[in-house]
Amino acid sequence: MSNVANIALTALNAFDKKASIISNNIVNANTDGFKKSLAVAEEGQNSGVNVSSEQVNTPGDIVTIEGVGRETSNVNLEEELVTLMINKNNYDANIKTARASDEMQKTFLDIVA
C-alpha cells in the first residue's frame, strides 16, 4: 500500500473516531451536568493521523426548576452539527484520496506489465 493510501486510511479512522465523539456529545446534550468532549487530531507515525479526546470543562447554563438549580450540559447542538458536517466532508475527501491512490497504482502496474 502506498504512503498516500496509508495516510488516507489513518485519516478515515481518525474521522470515524471524531464522529463518535461528536455523536456522544449530541446524545448527551440534554443530560444535566454533561461536559462535552473535543476530538484533537495529531500527526502520528509515518505521517498518519491520531485522534485523542479532551473534555471541555466550561460550565453549562444554570436552570432553576421548582427552586432547585441545575447545571445543563455545555453542548451547543448547532456547533456540534456543523462540526459533524465538516467531519463528513473530510471523511468523503479521504475516501476519494484512497481511491485515487489505488487507481494510480493499478494504472502503474498495467503500464509496467
Protein Blocks (a to p, Z undefined) as FASTA:
>chain_A
ZZklmmmmmmmmmmmmmmmmmmmmmmmmmgghiacddddddddehhiacddddddfbdcd
dddeehiacdddfbdfklmmmmmmmmmmmmmmmmmmmmmmmmmmmmmmmmmZZ
